[in-house]
Amino acid sequence: MAAGGLTAGTAEAGPSDTDRGFRVAAPAWKACGTDKYPTLQCASVEVPLSHADPEGRTITLALSRVPHTAQRSQGPLLVNPGGPGGSGRTLAGFVASSLPKEVAAQYDIIGFDPRGVGASTPALDCSPRYFRTVRPDPVPDSAEAEQTNLARVKSFAESCRTKYPEVLPHINTVSAAHDLDLIRQALGAERVSYLGYSYGTYLGAVYAKLYPERVRRLVLDSVVDPTQVWYDANLAQNHAFNDRHRAFMAWVARHDAHYRLGTDPERVEERWYEMRSELAEKPADGTVGPAELEDTYIPGGYYNGFWPYLAEAFSAHVNEGDDGPLVEAYENFGAPDDGDDNGYSVYTAVECRDATWPRDWEQWRKDNWEAYARAPFLTWNNAWYNAPCAFWPTDAVRTVDITNDKLPPALLFQATNDAATPYRGGVTVHQLLAGSSLVVEQGGGNHGITLSGNTCLDRHLAAYLADGTVPRSTRGEADAVCEALPDPEPPASKAAPSTARGSALHSLLGFRG
């Protein structure tokens, strides 16, 4: 496939040149509540596929809302779970129920499925069942293994080109940011507030760059480093996830009395890789091979609340030869659900279009073997996850410089040991957004840290959303520091995954970005 087979020139036009004459209709809200979030309402809005051509083809964006109940409204609070490719409609209900009632009551909390995602139309699905089991071993330890994986990712890119030739050039962060402003207009708001997790921090920062005068409050949690979008960001992830996986191994070793896998973290890690090798020879239940095993344990790098269940599965395989818990863990944490083909299609479409990727596979091979030598846990799994970008049929748009001195104070949250968006990203964006405040979770390794059980972090979030209060410090990189919550304890008995708030949030956040 020729690089740049589909082109759309440069980036989508800036705000002064977009959507002239396009009138976005107000949403027609209808009740769509669930048992968990009974006050949710749903609607959709129509926006241009190309913001530079507002008279051309249109697409729809699916919205959700928990309306304000206080006499005094602070306007819309848009929320995004990351990805890219994450559906945000349910997140509105979660945020509304997790904030202090007196704060949530002041906002219309708005969830949305970004263009191409979920209930928005068209919803991308380039290659149904792309993650069907058992996939090839991610580690290309032979030329044949490498060619098998290469054929797979090339086929995915070609399928996207064939199915969505008109749409792919318009699936990117800048286009999604312009969508946000049309959502603002549809809501009849002069300004909007925004809470974004993970990739949602980058989307929010890009929106703030394009429309600084439209931002009322801006919360960025687990912050993407915008100077590494996206190839370098994924290489950095490999090392951070390896560190986080080793932290999990050390936790298992500390609880040897429960899991019986040894007291030496290095030996525990060796046994995990021995398990991986065994599954390469004989996948568990014909379902969980090495790729699926990595998919199962990657969520443990996002949230330590999953550790007890992952450790139980590890222990059962090693000590009893029982793969039932491992297969169950794969189904709970690693197996694709109905929306994952869509989410991955949008993930690749956004990341491959957003920034320049190497088109020479030799560079990918060199960089990833170098990373694998020090960080074997995620490297090749992550490489193949992103490798369609080496063969993507659209050219890249210009990366956005999010530097901004025109915003009201923004509030950033970052854990020091976050694997998905490493700590330096939070510090970098803090420096790029003039007047922003950075709240650090010291010793924390989870990704997505507000509304997840840490009351210190949540106090800062609530105060900011209530009246704009931000912490200030002249010492160090952080304006405020909150201690991380303690790691979990092994359960007294085998149990289903927790329904605690942290688990609820992490079931809504998009993995990988």
Secondary structure as a PSIPRED ss2 file (coil, helix, strand):
# PSIPRED VFORMAT (PSIPRED V4.0)

   1 M C   1.000  0.000  0.000
   2 A C   1.000  0.000  0.000
   3 A C   1.000  0.000  0.000
   4 G C   1.000  0.000  0.000
   5 G C   1.000  0.000  0.000
   6 L E   0.000  0.000  1.000
   7 T C   1.000  0.000  0.000
   8 A C   1.000  0.000  0.000
   9 G C   1.000  0.000  0.000
  10 T C   1.000  0.000  0.000
  11 A C   1.000  0.000  0.000
  12 E C   1.000  0.000  0.000
  13 A C   1.000  0.000  0.000
  14 G C   1.000  0.000  0.000
  15 P H   0.000  1.000  0.000
  16 S H   0.000  1.000  0.000
  17 D H   0.000  1.000  0.000
  18 T C   1.000  0.000  0.000
  19 D C   1.000  0.000  0.000
  20 R C   1.000  0.000  0.000
  21 G C   1.000  0.000  0.000
  22 F C   1.000  0.000  0.000
  23 R C   1.000  0.000  0.000
  24 V C   1.000  0.000  0.000
  25 A C   1.000  0.000  0.000
  26 A C   1.000  0.000  0.000
  27 P C   1.000  0.000  0.000
  28 A C   1.000  0.000  0.000
  29 W C   1.000  0.000  0.000
  30 K E   0.000  0.000  1.000
  31 A E   0.000  0.000  1.000
  32 C C   1.000  0.000  0.000
  33 G C   1.000  0.000  0.000
  34 T C   1.000  0.000  0.000
  35 D C   1.000  0.000  0.000
  36 K C   1.000  0.000  0.000
  37 Y C   1.000  0.000  0.000
  38 P C   1.000  0.000  0.000
  39 T C   1.000  0.000  0.000
  40 L C   1.000  0.000  0.000
  41 Q E   0.000  0.000  1.000
  42 C E   0.000  0.000  1.000
  43 A E   0.000  0.000  1.000
  44 S E   0.000  0.000  1.000
  45 V E   0.000  0.000  1.000
  46 E E   0.000  0.000  1.000
  47 V E   0.000  0.000  1.000
  48 P E   0.000  0.000  1.000
  49 L C   1.000  0.000  0.000
  50 S C   1.000  0.000  0.000
  51 H C   1.000  0.000  0.000
  52 A C   1.000  0.000  0.000
  53 D C   1.000  0.000  0.000
  54 P C   1.000  0.000  0.000
  55 E C   1.000  0.000  0.000
  56 G C   1.000  0.000  0.000
  57 R C   1.000  0.000  0.000
  58 T E   0.000  0.000  1.000
  59 I E   0.000  0.000  1.000
  60 T E   0.000  0.000  1.000
  61 L E   0.000  0.000  1.000
  62 A E   0.000  0.000  1.000
  63 L E   0.000  0.000  1.000
  64 S E   0.000  0.000  1.000
  65 R E   0.000  0.000  1.000
  66 V E   0.000  0.000  1.000
  67 P C   1.000  0.000  0.000
  68 H C   1.000  0.000  0.000
  69 T C   1.000  0.000  0.000
  70 A C   1.000  0.000  0.000
  71 Q C   1.000  0.000  0.000
  72 R C   1.000  0.000  0.000
  73 S C   1.000  0.000  0.000
  74 Q C   1.000  0.000  0.000
  75 G C   1.000  0.000  0.000
  76 P E   0.000  0.000  1.000
  77 L E   0.000  0.000  1.000
  78 L E   0.000  0.000  1.000
  79 V E   0.000  0.000  1.000
  80 N E   0.000  0.000  1.000
  81 P C   1.000  0.000  0.000
  82 G C   1.000  0.000  0.000
  83 G C   1.000  0.000  0.000
  84 P C   1.000  0.000  0.000
  85 G C   1.000  0.000  0.000
  86 G C   1.000  0.000  0.000
  87 S C   1.000  0.000  0.000
  88 G C   1.000  0.000  0.000
  89 R H   0.000  1.000  0.000
  90 T H   0.000  1.000  0.000
  91 L H   0.000  1.000  0.000
  92 A H   0.000  1.000  0.000
  93 G H   0.000  1.000  0.000
  94 F H   0.000  1.000  0.000
  95 V H   0.000  1.000  0.000
  96 A H   0.000  1.000  0.000
  97 S H   0.000  1.000  0.000
  98 S H   0.000  1.000  0.000
  99 L C   1.000  0.000  0.000
 100 P C   1.000  0.000  0.000
 101 K H   0.000  1.000  0.000
 102 E H   0.000  1.000  0.000
 103 V H   0.000  1.000  0.000
 104 A H   0.000  1.000  0.000
 105 A C   1.000  0.000  0.000
 106 Q C   1.000  0.000  0.000
 107 Y C   1.000  0.000  0.000
 108 D E   0.000  0.000  1.000
 109 I E   0.000  0.000  1.000
 110 I E   0.000  0.000  1.000
 111 G E   0.000  0.000  1.000
 112 F E   0.000  0.000  1.000
 113 D E   0.000  0.000  1.000
 114 P C   1.000  0.000  0.000
 115 R C   1.000  0.000  0.000
 116 G C   1.000  0.000  0.000
 117 V C   1.000  0.000  0.000
 118 G C   1.000  0.000  0.000
 119 A C   1.000  0.000  0.000
 120 S C   1.000  0.000  0.000
 121 T E   0.000  0.000  1.000
 122 P C   1.000  0.000  0.000
 123 A C   1.000  0.000  0.000
 124 L C   1.000  0.000  0.000
 125 D C   1.000  0.000  0.000
 126 C C   1.000  0.000  0.000
 127 S C   1.000  0.000  0.000
 128 P C   1.000  0.000  0.000
 129 R C   1.000  0.000  0.000
 130 Y C   1.000  0.000  0.000
 131 F C   1.000  0.000  0.000
 132 R C   1.000  0.000  0.000
 133 T C   1.000  0.000  0.000
 134 V C   1.000  0.000  0.000
 135 R C   1.000  0.000  0.000
 136 P C   1.000  0.000  0.000
 137 D C   1.000  0.000  0.000
 138 P C   1.000  0.000  0.000
 139 V C   1.000  0.000  0.000
 140 P C   1.000  0.000  0.000
 141 D C   1.000  0.000  0.000
 142 S C   1.000  0.000  0.000
 143 A H   0.000  1.000  0.000
 144 E H   0.000  1.000  0.000
 145 A H   0.000  1.000  0.000
 146 E H   0.000  1.000  0.000
 147 Q H   0.000  1.000  0.000
 148 T H   0.000  1.000  0.000
 149 N H   0.000  1.000  0.000
 150 L H   0.000  1.000  0.000
 151 A H   0.000  1.000  0.000
 152 R H   0.000  1.000  0.000
 153 V H   0.000  1.000  0.000
 154 K H   0.000  1.000  0.000
 155 S H   0.000  1.000  0.000
 156 F H   0.000  1.000  0.000
 157 A H   0.000  1.000  0.000
 158 E H   0.000  1.000  0.000
 159 S H   0.000  1.000  0.000
 160 C H   0.000  1.000  0.000
 161 R H   0.000  1.000  0.000
 162 T H   0.000  1.000  0.000
 163 K H   0.000  1.000  0.000
 164 Y C   1.000  0.000  0.000
 165 P C   1.000  0.000  0.000
 166 E C   1.000  0.000  0.000
 167 V C   1.000  0.000  0.000
 168 L H   0.000  1.000  0.000
 169 P H   0.000  1.000  0.000
 170 H H   0.000  1.000  0.000
 171 I C   1.000  0.000  0.000
 172 N C   1.000  0.000  0.000
 173 T H   0.000  1.000  0.000
 174 V H   0.000  1.000  0.000
 175 S H   0.000  1.000  0.000
 176 A H   0.000  1.000  0.000
 177 A H   0.000  1.000  0.000
 178 H H   0.000  1.000  0.000
 179 D H   0.000  1.000  0.000
 180 L H   0.000  1.000  0.000
 181 D H   0.000  1.000  0.000
 182 L H   0.000  1.000  0.000
 183 I H   0.000  1.000  0.000
 184 R H   0.000  1.000  0.000
 185 Q H   0.000  1.000  0.000
 186 A H   0.000  1.000  0.000
 187 L H   0.000  1.000  0.000
 188 G C   1.000  0.000  0.000
 189 A C   1.000  0.000  0.000
 190 E C   1.000  0.000  0.000
 191 R C   1.000  0.000  0.000
 192 V E   0.000  0.000  1.000
 193 S E   0.000  0.000  1.000
 194 Y E   0.000  0.000  1.000
 195 L E   0.000  0.000  1.000
 196 G E   0.000  0.000  1.000
 197 Y E   0.000  0.000  1.000
 198 S C   1.000  0.000  0.000
 199 Y H   0.000  1.000  0.000
 200 G H   0.000  1.000  0.000
 201 T H   0.000  1.000  0.000
 202 Y H   0.000  1.000  0.000
 203 L H   0.000  1.000  0.000
 204 G H   0.000  1.000  0.000
 205 A H   0.000  1.000  0.000
 206 V H   0.000  1.000  0.000
 207 Y H   0.000  1.000  0.000
 208 A H   0.000  1.000  0.000
 209 K H   0.000  1.000  0.000
 210 L H   0.000  1.000  0.000
 211 Y C   1.000  0.000  0.000
 212 P H   0.000  1.000  0.000
 213 E H   0.000  1.000  0.000
 214 R H   0.000  1.000  0.000
 215 V E   0.000  0.000  1.000
 216 R E   0.000  0.000  1.000
 217 R E   0.000  0.000  1.000
 218 L E   0.000  0.000  1.000
 219 V E   0.000  0.000  1.000
 220 L E   0.000  0.000  1.000
 221 D E   0.000  0.000  1.000
 222 S C   1.000  0.000  0.000
 223 V C   1.000  0.000  0.000
 224 V C   1.000  0.000  0.000
 225 D C   1.000  0.000  0.000
 226 P H   0.000  1.000  0.000
 227 T H   0.000  1.000  0.000
 228 Q H   0.000  1.000  0.000
 229 V C   1.000  0.000  0.000
 230 W C   1.000  0.000  0.000
 231 Y H   0.000  1.000  0.000
 232 D H   0.000  1.000  0.000
 233 A H   0.000  1.000  0.000
 234 N H   0.000  1.000  0.000
 235 L H   0.000  1.000  0.000
 236 A H   0.000  1.000  0.000
 237 Q H   0.000  1.000  0.000
 238 N H   0.000  1.000  0.000
 239 H H   0.000  1.000  0.000
 240 A H   0.000  1.000  0.000
 241 F H   0.000  1.000  0.000
 242 N H   0.000  1.000  0.000
 243 D H   0.000  1.000  0.000
 244 R H   0.000  1.000  0.000
 245 H H   0.000  1.000  0.000
 246 R H   0.000  1.000  0.000
 247 A H   0.000  1.000  0.000
 248 F H   0.000  1.000  0.000
 249 M H   0.000  1.000  0.000
 250 A H   0.000  1.000  0.000
 251 W H   0.000  1.000  0.000
 252 V H   0.000  1.000  0.000
 253 A H   0.000  1.000  0.000
 254 R H   0.000  1.000  0.000
 255 H C   1.000  0.000  0.000
 256 D H   0.000  1.000  0.000
 257 A H   0.000  1.000  0.000
 258 H H   0.000  1.000  0.000
 259 Y H   0.000  1.000  0.000
 260 R C   1.000  0.000  0.000
 261 L C   1.000  0.000  0.000
 262 G C   1.000  0.000  0.000
 263 T C   1.000  0.000  0.000
 264 D C   1.000  0.000  0.000
 265 P H   0.000  1.000  0.000
 266 E H   0.000  1.000  0.000
 267 R H   0.000  1.000  0.000
 268 V H   0.000  1.000  0.000
 269 E H   0.000  1.000  0.000
 270 E H   0.000  1.000  0.000
 271 R H   0.000  1.000  0.000
 272 W H   0.000  1.000  0.000
 273 Y H   0.000  1.000  0.000
 274 E H   0.000  1.000  0.000
 275 M H   0.000  1.000  0.000
 276 R H   0.000  1.000  0.000
 277 S H   0.000  1.000  0.000
 278 E H   0.000  1.000  0.000
 279 L H   0.000  1.000  0.000
 280 A H   0.000  1.000  0.000
 281 E H   0.000  1.000  0.000
 282 K C   1.000  0.000  0.000
 283 P C   1.000  0.000  0.000
 284 A E   0.000  0.000  1.000
 285 D C   1.000  0.000  0.000
 286 G C   1.000  0.000  0.000
 287 T C   1.000  0.000  0.000
 288 V E   0.000  0.000  1.000
 289 G C   1.000  0.000  0.000
 290 P H   0.000  1.000  0.000
 291 A H   0.000  1.000  0.000
 292 E H   0.000  1.000  0.000
 293 L H   0.000  1.000  0.000
 294 E H   0.000  1.000  0.000
 295 D H   0.000  1.000  0.000
 296 T H   0.000  1.000  0.000
 297 Y H   0.000  1.000  0.000
 298 I C   1.000  0.000  0.000
 299 P H   0.000  1.000  0.000
 300 G H   0.000  1.000  0.000
 301 G H   0.000  1.000  0.000
 302 Y H   0.000  1.000  0.000
 303 Y C   1.000  0.000  0.000
 304 N H   0.000  1.000  0.000
 305 G H   0.000  1.000  0.000
 306 F H   0.000  1.000  0.000
 307 W H   0.000  1.000  0.000
 308 P H   0.000  1.000  0.000
 309 Y H   0.000  1.000  0.000
 310 L H   0.000  1.000  0.000
 311 A H   0.000  1.000  0.000
 312 E H   0.000  1.000  0.000
 313 A H   0.000  1.000  0.000
 314 F H   0.000  1.000  0.000
 315 S H   0.000  1.000  0.000
 316 A H   0.000  1.000  0.000
 317 H H   0.000  1.000  0.000
 318 V H   0.000  1.000  0.000
 319 N H   0.000  1.000  0.000
 320 E H   0.000  1.000  0.000
 321 G C   1.000  0.000  0.000
 322 D C   1.000  0.000  0.000
 323 D C   1.000  0.000  0.000
 324 G H   0.000  1.000  0.000
 325 P H   0.000  1.000  0.000
 326 L H   0.000  1.000  0.000
 327 V H   0.000  1.000  0.000
 328 E H   0.000  1.000  0.000
 329 A H   0.000  1.000  0.000
 330 Y H   0.000  1.000  0.000
 331 E H   0.000  1.000  0.000
 332 N H   0.000  1.000  0.000
 333 F H   0.000  1.000  0.000
 334 G H   0.000  1.000  0.000
 335 A C   1.000  0.000  0.000
 336 P C   1.000  0.000  0.000
 337 D C   1.000  0.000  0.000
 338 D C   1.000  0.000  0.000
 339 G C   1.000  0.000  0.000
 340 D H   0.000  1.000  0.000
 341 D H   0.000  1.000  0.000
 342 N H   0.000  1.000  0.000
 343 G H   0.000  1.000  0.000
 344 Y H   0.000  1.000  0.000
 345 S H   0.000  1.000  0.000
 346 V H   0.000  1.000  0.000
 347 Y H   0.000  1.000  0.000
 348 T H   0.000  1.000  0.000
 349 A H   0.000  1.000  0.000
 350 V H   0.000  1.000  0.000
 351 E H   0.000  1.000  0.000
 352 C H   0.000  1.000  0.000
 353 R H   0.000  1.000  0.000
 354 D H   0.000  1.000  0.000
 355 A C   1.000  0.000  0.000
 356 T C   1.000  0.000  0.000
 357 W C   1.000  0.000  0.000
 358 P C   1.000  0.000  0.000
 359 R C   1.000  0.000  0.000
 360 D C   1.000  0.000  0.000
 361 W H   0.000  1.000  0.000
 362 E H   0.000  1.000  0.000
 363 Q H   0.000  1.000  0.000
 364 W H   0.000  1.000  0.000
 365 R H   0.000  1.000  0.000
 366 K H   0.000  1.000  0.000
 367 D H   0.000  1.000  0.000
 368 N H   0.000  1.000  0.000
 369 W H   0.000  1.000  0.000
 370 E H   0.000  1.000  0.000
 371 A H   0.000  1.000  0.000
 372 Y H   0.000  1.000  0.000
 373 A H   0.000  1.000  0.000
 374 R H   0.000  1.000  0.000
 375 A C   1.000  0.000  0.000
 376 P C   1.000  0.000  0.000
 377 F C   1.000  0.000  0.000
 378 L C   1.000  0.000  0.000
 379 T H   0.000  1.000  0.000
 380 W H   0.000  1.000  0.000
 381 N H   0.000  1.000  0.000
 382 N H   0.000  1.000  0.000
 383 A H   0.000  1.000  0.000
 384 W H   0.000  1.000  0.000
 385 Y H   0.000  1.000  0.000
 386 N H   0.000  1.000  0.000
 387 A H   0.000  1.000  0.000
 388 P H   0.000  1.000  0.000
 389 C H   0.000  1.000  0.000
 390 A H   0.000  1.000  0.000
 391 F H   0.000  1.000  0.000
 392 W C   1.000  0.000  0.000
 393 P C   1.000  0.000  0.000
 394 T E   0.000  0.000  1.000
 395 D C   1.000  0.000  0.000
 396 A C   1.000  0.000  0.000
 397 V C   1.000  0.000  0.000
 398 R C   1.000  0.000  0.000
 399 T C   1.000  0.000  0.000
 400 V C   1.000  0.000  0.000
 401 D C   1.000  0.000  0.000
 402 I C   1.000  0.000  0.000
 403 T C   1.000  0.000  0.000
 404 N E   0.000  0.000  1.000
 405 D C   1.000  0.000  0.000
 406 K C   1.000  0.000  0.000
 407 L C   1.000  0.000  0.000
 408 P C   1.000  0.000  0.000
 409 P C   1.000  0.000  0.000
 410 A C   1.000  0.000  0.000
 411 L E   0.000  0.000  1.000
 412 L E   0.000  0.000  1.000
 413 F E   0.000  0.000  1.000
 414 Q E   0.000  0.000  1.000
 415 A E   0.000  0.000  1.000
 416 T C   1.000  0.000  0.000
 417 N C   1.000  0.000  0.000
 418 D C   1.000  0.000  0.000
 419 A C   1.000  0.000  0.000
 420 A C   1.000  0.000  0.000
 421 T C   1.000  0.000  0.000
 422 P C   1.000  0.000  0.000
 423 Y H   0.000  1.000  0.000
 424 R H   0.000  1.000  0.000
 425 G H   0.000  1.000  0.000
 426 G H   0.000  1.000  0.000
 427 V H   0.000  1.000  0.000
 428 T H   0.000  1.000  0.000
 429 V H   0.000  1.000  0.000
 430 H H   0.000  1.000  0.000
 431 Q H   0.000  1.000  0.000
 432 L H   0.000  1.000  0.000
 433 L E   0.000  0.000  1.000
 434 A C   1.000  0.000  0.000
 435 G C   1.000  0.000  0.000
 436 S C   1.000  0.000  0.000
 437 S E   0.000  0.000  1.000
 438 L E   0.000  0.000  1.000
 439 V E   0.000  0.000  1.000
 440 V E   0.000  0.000  1.000
 441 E E   0.000  0.000  1.000
 442 Q E   0.000  0.000  1.000
 443 G C   1.000  0.000  0.000
 444 G C   1.000  0.000  0.000
 445 G C   1.000  0.000  0.000
 446 N C   1.000  0.000  0.000
 447 H C   1.000  0.000  0.000
 448 G C   1.000  0.000  0.000
 449 I C   1.000  0.000  0.000
 450 T C   1.000  0.000  0.000
 451 L C   1.000  0.000  0.000
 452 S C   1.000  0.000  0.000
 453 G C   1.000  0.000  0.000
 454 N C   1.000  0.000  0.000
 455 T H   0.000  1.000  0.000
 456 C H   0.000  1.000  0.000
 457 L H   0.000  1.000  0.000
 458 D H   0.000  1.000  0.000
 459 R H   0.000  1.000  0.000
 460 H H   0.000  1.000  0.000
 461 L H   0.000  1.000  0.000
 462 A H   0.000  1.000  0.000
 463 A H   0.000  1.000  0.000
 464 Y H   0.000  1.000  0.000
 465 L H   0.000  1.000  0.000
 466 A H   0.000  1.000  0.000
 467 D H   0.000  1.000  0.000
 468 G C   1.000  0.000  0.000
 469 T C   1.000  0.000  0.000
 470 V C   1.000  0.000  0.000
 471 P C   1.000  0.000  0.000
 472 R C   1.000  0.000  0.000
 473 S C   1.000  0.000  0.000
 474 T C   1.000  0.000  0.000
 475 R C   1.000  0.000  0.000
 476 G C   1.000  0.000  0.000
 477 E C   1.000  0.000  0.000
 478 A C   1.000  0.000  0.000
 479 D C   1.000  0.000  0.000
 480 A E   0.000  0.000  1.000
 481 V E   0.000  0.000  1.000
 482 C E   0.000  0.000  1.000
 483 E E   0.000  0.000  1.000
 484 A C   1.000  0.000  0.000
 485 L C   1.000  0.000  0.000
 486 P C   1.000  0.000  0.000
 487 D C   1.000  0.000  0.000
 488 P C   1.000  0.000  0.000
 489 E C   1.000  0.000  0.000
 490 P C   1.000  0.000  0.000
 491 P C   1.000  0.000  0.000
 492 A C   1.000  0.000  0.000
 493 S C   1.000  0.000  0.000
 494 K C   1.000  0.000  0.000
 495 A C   1.000  0.000  0.000
 496 A C   1.000  0.000  0.000
 497 P C   1.000  0.000  0.000
 498 S C   1.000  0.000  0.000
 499 T C   1.000  0.000  0.000
 500 A C   1.000  0.000  0.000
 501 R H   0.000  1.000  0.000
 502 G H   0.000  1.000  0.000
 503 S H   0.000  1.000  0.000
 504 A H   0.000  1.000  0.000
 505 L H   0.000  1.000  0.000
 506 H H   0.000  1.000  0.000
 507 S C   1.000  0.000  0.000
 508 L C   1.000  0.000  0.000
 509 L C   1.000  0.000  0.000
 510 G C   1.000  0.000  0.000
 511 F C   1.000  0.000  0.000
 512 R C   1.000  0.000  0.000
 513 G C   1.000  0.000  0.000
